[in-house]
Amino acid sequence: MAEKKTAKKSGKTLTVRQIRSAARRPDIQAATLRGLGLGKIRRTRTLEDTPSVRGMISSISHLVEIVEEGK
């Protein structure tokens, strides 16, 4: 069997908090919130700092805030 390739863990993380609702927003923005593991106001998630996660955050920057950046 082929082995799955896994991304290297750089150890850098981001903690993201949802600050606004996805109600009355385009469906793609609500789907991006769900993809980040968010969905309710003031819910936080600690995510790996990757370019794809950064892109998702920048596309919904009006709905979320970065609380802290880990090492």
Number of C-alpha atoms within 10 A of each C-alpha: 3 4 5 6 6 6 7 6 10 10 9 12 17 19 16 22 20 24 16 15 16 21 9 7 10 9 11 12 16 18 14 18 22 13 12 16 16 19 18 15 14 15 13 20 17 17 17 18 18 14 9 10 16 14 11 15 19 13 15 17 15 12 19 22 18 15 14 12 14 13 9
